[in-house]
């Protein structure tokens, strides 16, 4: 019955207690998942596997202690992430989802007893979003978590910003830390990753810990690298943002006498002529670098325009 409802990549939603119709995998592994994890509670009308939905049909997922709460919006987010990651996974099966176990555990957990409007993961994501929008420090975030736990002892939240960041990293929102020379000569990366001195100026990679016991070395400077490729994949993995990413090809104005977007400019059109194979794909992406008000080393009293 479910065979005709696989997606264009040959994947189908799994209705087991682990995946909860959120993770999609290859059809041949479906039976193994259900035998191993059991069939999910509350999925009485198979709306994802061929059965038409009735007017009063509602998709529910099991909460703690067998309780049922409404579908959380974070399910769609995880579905996009897992489906995109599984696209290049030829094996599939239960082992491919182990890295997401903590995310699903937070997603299945109610934020507070009898509060079904927020899962623990949903609330944490919104809290991290507020941190970014309002430039909260990590210490302020930690203090807020302590206050919430003190005021609401039964709340299900992480203990610190460090734990929250580890969870967000599993959603593809992490970064790589690369040590730098204090004089900005070079990165301690690739062939320089094991060196203790700069290959250009011979300056030490590490700060001197005067008056302290020898412990973990601390670099003079740190570069935080946010991989572009994985973030572009996330943008194309979600249907709403994928539509926006293709707009320059699908939404171009037919009025050639008016410039409404960069795509109407001569530079863009000349690039298309020189690189027809690249520009012929509607998913092509062109990146621009802007550093206005960019503060490279975190001194909040200074702003830069480079």
N, C-alpha and C positions, 0 to 999 in steps of 0.2 A: 504493500500500500504506500509506503514512504518513498519508494524508489524514484517516482517522478518528481519528488520535491527536493532533490539535492540542488545546490546552487551551481553556478556556472563553473566552479572549480572542483565539483564533485564532492562537496562537503554538505553535511546535514546537521541540524541541531540535535543534541543528545538529551533525551528526557530522563537521565539517571539522576540520582540524588547528589552527585558531585557536580555535574555540569548544569543541571536545572534549566535546560533549553537555552543556555547562554553561550556555551562553547560549541563550536562547530568542528566536526572532524569527518574523516572518511567513512562512508557508509558501511564498509565491511567490518569496522571495529565497533559498531553500535551495539551488537548483541553482547560482546565481551564487556562493554561498559555497564550495561544493565545488569548482567549476572554478577559482576563484581561489586557494584555500588548500590544496586537496588533501584527500583523505579520511583521517581519523584512523587511526593504527595501533592494532591490538589490538581494534578493534570488529568482531568476527567474528559475534557473535550480536546481532541488532538488537533488543535488549530494550526500547529506548525508542521503537521504530517498528513495533511490531506482532508481532515474533517472540517466542514464549514462551521464557522463560528456563529452562534446564535446571538440574538440581541442582548441577552443578559449574561453572556459568557464573559468571565473575567479570568485573567491569567494570574495565578498566585504562586507563591513559593513558600516553603516551610520555614518558620522562624524557630527560635530556641524552644525546647521542650515540646515540640510538635505543634506549636502555634502557627497560624497562617497569617502572613501580612501581605499587603499589596506589592506589586512589582516595583522595584526600586529603579530609578533612572540610571544608576550606575551599572545595571546589568547590560544596558546597551553599550556603554563605554567599554566594559570588559569584553563584550562580544566582538566589538570592532577590533580591539587590540589582539585578542586571541586568534580571531579569524585571519588577520593580517599576518601574524607570526606563523600560523599553521599552514599558510599558503606554500611555504617552501619546505614543509615537513613531509617527507615521503612516508614516514612510519605511522605517525598519529598515535592513537591509543592513550591509555591512562598516564603513562610516564611523561608524555609531552606537556602535561598540564601541572606538573609538580611545582614549577616556579610560581604558579598563580594560587596555590593552596591558601596562603595567608590572605590574599585579596578576597577569595571566595568566603573564607571564614569571617572576615570583617563585614562582608556583604550580607551574609546570612544572619549576622548578629544584630539584634535590636540595640539601638543606642541606649535605651532605658526601658525598664519593664513597662509594658502596656503602651509604649510609644512606637507605633508602626510607620509613622510618616518619615522617619529617618533610619537608615541603617548606620552602623558605626562607621563604615567606609564613606558613605555619602556625607555625613557630618564632618568627618576629618578632611575630606577634599575641599569642602566649602570653607572650613577654618583655615586651611593652608592658602586658599584663594584670598581670603581677607588679609592674611599676613603679607602676601605679595602686594596687594593693592595699597595697603597702608604703611608699608615699610616697617613692619614690626621686627624687632630684633629676635634672635633665637631665645635669648633669656626671657623676654616678655612672653613669648609663646609658651615656654616652659612654665612660667608663673601662672599663665592663664589655665593651662591644663591642670596644675595643682589646685587652683581655685575651683574649677569645675568639679574635680574629684572630691574636694572637701565639701562643697555645697550639695553635690549629688553623689553620695557614696556608691550607688549602684550603677553609675554611668559606665558604659563600656568604651573606653578610649585608651589610646596609647599613653605611655608615661612621660614621653619627652619629644622634643622636636627631632632628635636623632632617630628615634623609632619611627616617627611619621615620615621622615625623609627616606628611610630604608623601604617603607611600604610604597611610597610614591615612585621610587626608582624602579620597582617591578612593573609599573605602568608605563615604563619607557620615558620617564621624566627625570632621569639622572644625568650625571655629567662625569667627565674624567678630570682628575687632578694631575697637573703636570708641573714639576718643579722648574723654576727659572733661575738664571743667574741674577744676582742682585744688581748688576749693571746693565741688565737687559741684553746681554750679548748673545745668549743661546738658551735653548730649552734642553733640559735633561730628559731627553726623549729618544726613542729608538736606539741608535748606536751610542748615544750619550747617557742612556738611562742608568747605567751602573757607575758612572763617574762621580767622584766626590769634589772635583774642581772644574771650573769652567774651561772648556777647550779653547776659548779665545783669550781671556784675560787671566786665567789661572786663579780666579777668586774662589774661595771655598763655597761649596753648595749650602753648607749648614751654618746656622747661627751658633755662636759660642755661648754655652750655658754656664756662665760664671757663677760660682757659689752654689751650684746645684749638682746633685749626684748624676752620674752618667745614666742616661735613659734613652728615650726615643729621640732621634735627631729631628730638628725642626728646620725646614728650608727657609732661606731668606725671603723668597717670593714664590707664589703659587699661581699658576694659570688654570682657570676652570674652563674646560672645553666642552661645549654642548654640541654633540654630533648632529650635523645637519641632516644626514641621510635618514636616521631613525625618526626625526621629527617630521620630515616630509612624508614618510610612510604613514605616520599617524594621521596627518591631514588627509591623505587619500583613503585611509581606512574607514573614515566616518563619512556617511553619505552626504550630510549637510555641507561639511567643509570641502569634500571632494568636488561638489558642484561648483563651489566658489573658485577652487583651484583651476577648473577648466573654463572659467568664464571668459578669459581672454581669447579663447578660440570659439566658444559657442555663443557668446553674447556680444560679439563685435558689431558695432554700428555699421549699417550699410550706406550711411551718408559719408562719402569720401572727402567732402569739403570741410568737415568739422572735426576737430581733434577733441575727443572726449576722454581718451585714455592713451597711455604710452604706446599701445599697439597701433594707434593711428599715426604715430610719428614715423619719419623717414628712417631713423636709425633702426627701429624695430623691423621695419619692412625690409631694409637692406640686409639685416642679420638673417631673416627668413630666406632670402634669396641665396645667401652664401651657405646656409646649413639647412637644405630642404628636408633631409631625413629627420633631423631633430625637430624642426618646426612643424613637420607633418603630423607628429604625435600630439593630440590635444592635451596630453598630460605633461607637456614640456613646462619646465619651471625656470624662470630667470631671476636670479638673486641680485638685489642691490644692497650695498653696504652703506649705512648711515651711522655716524658717530656723534651727532649733535648732543650736547649735554652728557656725553659719555665720560664716566669717571673711572679710569682704569685701575686705581689702587685703593678705592674705598674711602678717600678723604672727603667727607661730606661737605666740608666748607668750601671746596673748590669744584668748579665745573669746567669741562673742557669741550672745545669744538674742534675736532681734528679732521 
